[in-house]
């Protein structure tokens, strides 16, 4: 097989992690079936091994019954481009500063277009080309916010140019932090805001000298190195979150509010402590744009009497505990004679309802929570059935237990 690019190797490494976790395969097991030493596998998975060879990756996937070539040819492996969002100050700059800012933007784009990068190429979006406060003054503030928020939260990474204090760059910093996107920060050699320096964003810092009034200088190689790291993270994330989708969130939320709150959107927004415009965006914009916090999702779920997992698209069909428990219930009812069908259905429906309530109100650190949500086996269904029949004083109380 031909030598893989750095991007393909990182994607393959991420897919290997996902497949091992999904199949429950330990490193020692993979070592025995692949012929690759366990210490090599451990270093490869923790990035201590550097760049693994095509031969090693091939053996590992062959040990899983797969071809490395098929993995790196998956549609998710090679996008047409890697989208970057370039956040810069735009408001309140002098004409001279605007001219110097455009020089910086052009220089960043030139570095991103460096021929040393393998395909796919970088594509850098700059709001100054589309929602500029002077050149695009006809756009409403709400339109600018949603447009730039959409780009910042759904692009693959962000570059934050921290040249002057800016409300816009600060907002974009928080948007991408919440979205879990990596960032490159162009930071001044002089003092910068502690709020920006202390941000939770996953950032790679590149220092620059000068000001927008006099001109800005930074080391091209430092930015090239930062972009290389961005590419590594991008392909790993493509593999780890392959197929992730929350497209149904908005429509599901709207349906629940209509059914359980009478469609009173202003009151529901007030109950949550958010603006009506944000609620409408939660219902109508793609999930990656609205991107509610975990705390807000918890509030929405509590107010609607639902689980966060359900709001995010989880259903019983993909819940392993429900699927396996329902399957064991069917095994029990088909393999046991003399079972009262009505009582058996009542038993399953009660467990199903209790399970849903436990999921909604769960306390993750609680031992009782773990017991409540345990998988139901055939013997468990039989024991519960006998208990229910006995409590009802029915003729089935003396039925012989299956197990």
C-alpha positions as CSV (number, residue, x, y, z in Angstrom):
1,X,0.0,0.0,0.0
2,X,1.2,3.5,-0.8
3,X,2.6,5.7,2.0
4,X,-0.2,7.5,3.9
5,X,-0.3,11.2,4.5
6,X,-0.1,12.5,8.1
7,X,-3.9,13.3,7.9
8,X,-4.8,9.7,6.8
9,X,-2.6,8.3,9.6
10,X,-4.3,10.4,12.2
11,X,-7.8,9.5,10.9
12,X,-6.8,5.8,11.0
13,X,-5.5,6.1,14.5
14,X,-8.8,7.7,15.6
15,X,-10.9,4.9,13.9
16,X,-8.7,2.3,15.6
17,X,-9.6,3.8,19.0
18,X,-13.3,3.8,18.2
19,X,-13.4,0.2,16.9
20,X,-11.5,-1.1,19.9
21,X,-13.9,0.7,22.3
22,X,-17.0,-0.4,20.3
23,X,-15.9,-4.1,20.2
24,X,-14.5,-4.1,23.7
25,X,-11.1,-5.2,22.5
26,X,-8.2,-4.7,25.0
27,X,-4.7,-3.9,23.9
28,X,-3.4,-7.3,24.9
29,X,-6.1,-9.0,22.7
30,X,-5.3,-6.8,19.7
31,X,-1.6,-7.5,20.2
32,X,-2.2,-11.3,20.1
33,X,-4.3,-11.2,16.9
34,X,-2.2,-8.5,15.0
35,X,1.4,-9.5,15.9
36,X,2.1,-5.9,17.0
37,X,3.6,-5.7,20.5
38,X,1.3,-4.3,23.2
39,X,3.8,-1.6,24.2
40,X,3.7,-0.3,20.6
41,X,-0.1,-0.3,20.6
42,X,-0.1,1.6,23.9
43,X,2.3,4.3,22.6
44,X,0.4,4.6,19.3
45,X,-2.9,5.2,21.1
46,X,-1.4,7.7,23.5
47,X,0.6,9.5,20.7
48,X,4.0,8.7,22.4
49,X,5.0,6.6,19.4
50,X,5.1,9.5,17.0
51,X,3.8,8.7,13.5
52,X,3.0,5.0,13.2
53,X,4.1,3.3,10.0
54,X,1.7,2.1,7.3
55,X,2.8,-1.4,8.0
56,X,2.0,-1.3,11.7
57,X,-1.5,0.3,11.1
58,X,-2.1,-2.3,8.4
59,X,-1.4,-5.2,10.8
60,X,-3.6,-3.7,13.5
61,X,-6.6,-3.3,11.3
62,X,-6.0,-6.7,9.8
63,X,-6.2,-8.1,13.4
64,X,-9.6,-6.5,13.5
65,X,-10.6,-8.2,10.2
66,X,-10.4,-4.9,8.3
67,X,-8.3,-3.4,5.5
68,X,-6.4,-0.3,6.2
69,X,-7.0,0.8,2.7
70,X,-10.7,0.6,3.2
71,X,-10.5,2.7,6.4
72,X,-8.5,5.6,4.8
73,X,-10.9,5.5,1.8
74,X,-14.0,6.1,3.9
75,X,-15.9,9.2,2.8
76,X,-15.3,10.9,6.2
77,X,-11.5,10.5,5.9
78,X,-10.7,13.2,3.3
79,X,-12.9,16.3,3.2
80,X,-12.7,18.7,0.2
81,X,-11.3,21.4,2.5
82,X,-10.6,22.3,6.2
83,X,-12.6,25.4,7.1
84,X,-11.0,28.0,9.4
85,X,-12.7,31.0,10.9
86,X,-10.5,34.1,11.4
87,X,-11.7,36.3,14.2
88,X,-10.2,39.8,14.3
89,X,-11.2,43.2,15.7
90,X,-13.4,45.1,13.1
91,X,-15.3,47.9,14.9
92,X,-13.8,51.2,15.8
93,X,-10.6,50.9,13.8
94,X,-9.0,53.8,11.9
95,X,-8.6,53.6,8.1
96,X,-4.9,53.0,8.6
97,X,-5.6,50.2,11.1
98,X,-8.1,48.6,8.6
99,X,-5.4,48.6,5.9
100,X,-2.8,47.0,8.3
101,X,-5.5,44.4,9.4
102,X,-6.1,43.4,5.8
103,X,-2.3,42.9,5.4
104,X,-2.4,40.5,8.4
105,X,-5.4,38.6,7.0
106,X,-3.7,38.2,3.6
107,X,-0.5,37.0,5.3
108,X,-2.4,34.4,7.4
109,X,-4.2,33.1,4.3
110,X,-0.9,32.9,2.4
111,X,0.6,30.8,5.2
112,X,-2.5,28.5,5.2
113,X,-2.0,28.0,1.5
114,X,1.6,26.8,2.0
115,X,2.3,23.9,-0.5
116,X,3.9,21.9,2.2
117,X,0.4,20.9,3.5
118,X,-1.1,17.8,1.9
119,X,-4.6,17.9,0.6
120,X,-7.2,18.9,1.7
121,X,-6.4,22.6,1.6
122,X,-7.3,25.2,4.2
123,X,-10.1,27.6,3.5
124,X,-10.0,30.7,5.8
125,X,-13.2,32.6,6.3
126,X,-12.9,36.2,7.6
127,X,-16.0,38.1,8.7
128,X,-14.5,41.3,7.3
129,X,-15.3,40.1,3.8
130,X,-19.0,39.5,4.6
131,X,-20.3,41.2,7.7
132,X,-18.0,44.2,8.0
133,X,-19.5,47.0,10.1
134,X,-18.7,49.6,7.4
135,X,-18.7,47.7,4.1
136,X,-21.9,45.7,5.1
137,X,-23.6,48.3,7.2
138,X,-27.0,47.2,5.7
139,X,-27.0,44.0,7.8
140,X,-29.0,44.0,11.0
141,X,-27.1,43.2,14.3
142,X,-29.2,40.0,14.7
143,X,-28.2,38.9,11.2
144,X,-24.6,39.5,11.8
145,X,-24.6,37.6,15.1
146,X,-26.3,34.5,13.7
147,X,-24.2,34.5,10.6
148,X,-20.9,34.8,12.4
149,X,-22.0,32.5,15.2
150,X,-23.0,29.9,12.6
151,X,-19.6,30.1,11.0
152,X,-17.6,30.2,14.2
153,X,-19.4,27.2,15.8
154,X,-19.6,24.9,12.7
155,X,-16.2,25.5,11.1
156,X,-13.3,23.2,11.8
157,X,-11.1,25.6,13.8
158,X,-10.7,29.2,14.6
159,X,-7.8,31.7,14.5
160,X,-8.1,34.4,17.1
161,X,-6.1,37.6,16.3
162,X,-5.8,39.3,19.7
163,X,-4.6,42.6,18.4
164,X,-6.8,45.1,20.4
165,X,-9.6,44.7,23.0
166,X,-12.6,43.5,21.1
167,X,-16.0,42.3,22.1
168,X,-16.3,40.4,18.9
169,X,-13.2,38.3,19.3
170,X,-14.1,37.7,22.9
171,X,-17.5,36.3,21.9
172,X,-16.0,34.2,19.2
173,X,-13.6,32.8,21.7
174,X,-16.4,31.6,23.9
175,X,-18.5,30.3,21.0
176,X,-15.7,28.0,19.8
177,X,-14.8,27.0,23.4
178,X,-18.4,25.8,23.9
179,X,-18.3,24.0,20.5
180,X,-15.1,22.2,21.4
181,X,-13.2,23.5,18.4
182,X,-9.4,24.0,18.5
183,X,-7.9,27.5,18.1
184,X,-4.8,29.3,17.1
185,X,-4.3,32.5,19.0
186,X,-2.1,35.3,17.6
187,X,-1.1,36.9,20.9
188,X,0.9,40.1,21.4
189,X,4.3,40.0,23.1
190,X,3.0,42.7,25.4
191,X,0.3,42.4,28.0
192,X,-3.1,40.8,27.0
193,X,-6.4,40.5,28.7
194,X,-6.3,37.9,31.5
195,X,-9.8,36.8,30.6
196,X,-8.5,35.8,27.1
197,X,-5.3,34.2,28.5
198,X,-7.3,32.3,31.0
199,X,-9.9,31.0,28.6
200,X,-10.8,27.3,28.4
201,X,-10.3,27.3,24.7
202,X,-7.9,24.6,23.4
203,X,-5.4,27.0,21.9
204,X,-2.0,27.1,20.3
205,X,-0.4,30.5,20.8
206,X,1.7,32.2,18.2
207,X,3.3,35.5,19.3
208,X,3.3,38.6,17.1
209,X,5.1,42.0,17.5
210,X,3.8,45.5,16.6
211,X,0.4,47.0,16.4
212,X,-2.3,47.6,13.9
213,X,-1.3,51.2,13.7
214,X,2.3,50.5,12.9
215,X,2.1,47.0,11.4
216,X,2.2,43.4,12.7
217,X,4.9,40.8,12.4
218,X,4.8,37.1,13.3
219,X,7.0,34.1,12.5
220,X,5.5,32.2,9.5
221,X,7.1,28.9,10.7
222,X,5.4,29.2,14.1
223,X,2.0,29.6,12.3
224,X,2.8,26.7,10.0
225,X,3.5,24.4,13.0
226,X,0.3,25.5,14.6
227,X,-1.7,24.7,11.5
228,X,0.0,21.3,11.3
229,X,-1.3,20.6,14.8
230,X,-4.8,21.8,13.8
231,X,-4.7,19.3,10.9
232,X,-3.8,16.4,13.3
233,X,-6.6,17.3,15.6
234,X,-9.1,17.7,12.8
235,X,-8.6,14.3,11.3
236,X,-8.6,12.6,14.8
237,X,-11.9,14.3,15.6
238,X,-13.3,13.2,12.2
239,X,-12.6,9.6,13.1
240,X,-13.8,9.8,16.7
241,X,-17.1,11.6,16.0
242,X,-17.8,10.0,12.6
243,X,-21.5,10.0,11.9
244,X,-22.4,12.1,14.9
245,X,-25.6,14.0,14.3
246,X,-28.2,15.9,16.3
247,X,-30.3,17.1,13.4
248,X,-33.6,16.2,15.1
249,X,-33.0,18.3,18.2
250,X,-34.9,21.4,17.0
251,X,-38.0,19.6,15.7
252,X,-38.1,17.4,18.8
253,X,-37.9,20.4,21.1
254,X,-40.6,22.3,19.2
255,X,-42.9,19.3,19.4
256,X,-42.4,18.8,23.1
257,X,-43.0,22.5,23.9
258,X,-46.2,22.4,21.7
259,X,-47.5,19.3,23.4
260,X,-46.5,19.9,27.0
261,X,-46.5,23.7,27.3
262,X,-49.3,24.6,24.9
263,X,-46.9,26.2,22.4
264,X,-46.4,29.2,24.8
265,X,-42.8,30.0,23.6
266,X,-42.4,33.3,25.4
267,X,-43.3,31.7,28.8
268,X,-41.1,28.6,28.1
269,X,-38.2,30.9,27.3
270,X,-38.8,32.9,30.4
271,X,-38.9,29.7,32.5
272,X,-35.5,28.7,31.1
273,X,-34.0,32.1,31.6
274,X,-33.2,32.7,28.0
275,X,-34.4,35.2,25.3
276,X,-37.2,34.2,23.0
277,X,-34.9,34.7,20.0
278,X,-32.5,32.0,21.4
279,X,-35.4,29.6,21.9
280,X,-36.6,30.1,18.4
281,X,-33.0,29.5,17.2
282,X,-32.8,26.3,19.3
283,X,-35.9,25.1,17.4
284,X,-35.0,26.2,13.9
285,X,-31.2,26.5,13.5
286,X,-28.9,23.5,13.1
287,X,-27.8,22.1,16.5
288,X,-24.1,23.1,15.8
289,X,-25.3,26.8,15.6
290,X,-27.6,27.0,18.6
291,X,-25.2,24.7,20.6
292,X,-26.9,24.8,24.1
293,X,-24.8,24.3,27.1
294,X,-25.1,21.2,29.3
295,X,-26.8,23.3,32.0
296,X,-29.4,24.7,29.6
297,X,-30.1,21.2,28.2
298,X,-30.6,20.0,31.8
299,X,-33.1,22.8,32.4
300,X,-35.0,22.1,29.2
301,X,-35.2,18.4,30.0
302,X,-36.4,19.1,33.6
303,X,-39.0,21.6,32.4
304,X,-40.4,19.1,29.8
305,X,-40.1,16.0,32.0
306,X,-37.7,14.4,29.5
307,X,-34.2,13.1,29.4
308,X,-31.3,15.0,27.9
309,X,-30.4,11.9,25.9
310,X,-33.9,11.9,24.3
311,X,-33.6,15.6,23.4
312,X,-30.3,14.8,21.7
313,X,-31.9,12.1,19.6
314,X,-31.4,8.9,21.7
315,X,-34.3,6.4,21.4
316,X,-35.0,3.0,22.9
317,X,-33.9,1.4,19.6
318,X,-30.3,2.4,20.4
319,X,-30.4,2.1,24.2
320,X,-28.4,-1.1,24.9
321,X,-30.0,-1.7,28.4
322,X,-33.5,-1.4,26.9
323,X,-32.7,-3.5,23.8
324,X,-31.1,-6.3,25.8
325,X,-33.7,-6.3,28.6
326,X,-36.6,-6.4,26.1
327,X,-34.9,-9.2,24.3
328,X,-34.5,-11.2,27.5
329,X,-38.2,-10.5,28.3
330,X,-39.2,-12.0,24.9
331,X,-37.0,-15.1,25.6
332,X,-38.6,-15.5,29.0
333,X,-42.2,-15.2,27.8
334,X,-41.7,-17.6,24.8
335,X,-39.7,-20.1,26.9
336,X,-42.1,-20.3,29.9
337,X,-45.4,-22.1,29.9
338,X,-48.5,-20.8,31.8
339,X,-47.5,-17.2,31.9
340,X,-50.4,-14.7,32.0
341,X,-49.8,-12.5,29.0
342,X,-51.6,-9.5,30.5
343,X,-49.5,-9.7,33.7
344,X,-46.3,-10.1,31.7
345,X,-47.1,-7.0,29.6
346,X,-47.9,-5.1,32.7
347,X,-44.6,-6.1,34.2
348,X,-42.6,-5.0,31.2
349,X,-44.4,-1.7,30.9
350,X,-43.9,-1.0,34.6
351,X,-40.2,-1.7,34.3
352,X,-40.0,0.4,31.1
353,X,-41.6,3.3,32.8
354,X,-39.4,3.0,35.9
355,X,-36.4,2.8,33.7
356,X,-37.3,6.0,31.9
357,X,-37.9,7.9,35.2
358,X,-34.6,6.6,36.6
359,X,-32.8,7.8,33.5
360,X,-34.4,11.2,33.7
361,X,-33.8,11.7,37.5
362,X,-30.6,9.8,37.8
363,X,-27.7,10.6,40.1
364,X,-24.6,9.2,38.3
365,X,-22.6,8.7,41.5
366,X,-25.4,6.8,43.3
367,X,-25.2,3.1,43.8
368,X,-29.0,2.9,43.8
369,X,-28.9,4.5,40.3
370,X,-26.7,1.7,39.0
371,X,-28.9,-1.0,40.5
372,X,-32.0,0.6,39.0
373,X,-30.6,0.7,35.6
374,X,-29.0,-2.7,35.5
375,X,-29.7,-5.1,32.6
376,X,-32.7,-7.4,33.1
377,X,-32.0,-11.1,32.5
378,X,-34.4,-14.0,32.0
379,X,-34.2,-14.9,35.6
380,X,-34.9,-11.3,36.7
381,X,-38.1,-11.2,34.6
382,X,-39.2,-14.6,36.1
383,X,-38.5,-13.4,39.6
384,X,-40.4,-10.1,39.1
385,X,-43.3,-12.0,37.6
386,X,-43.6,-14.4,40.5
387,X,-43.5,-11.5,42.9
388,X,-46.2,-9.6,41.0
389,X,-48.5,-12.6,40.7
390,X,-48.1,-13.4,44.4
391,X,-48.8,-9.8,45.4
392,X,-52.0,-9.9,43.3
393,X,-53.0,-13.2,45.0
394,X,-53.6,-14.9,41.7
395,X,-53.6,-18.6,40.8
396,X,-50.1,-18.2,39.3
397,X,-48.4,-17.8,42.6
398,X,-47.4,-21.4,42.9
399,X,-46.0,-21.5,39.3
400,X,-42.6,-23.1,39.2
401,X,-39.9,-20.6,38.7
402,X,-38.0,-20.9,35.5
403,X,-34.7,-20.3,37.1
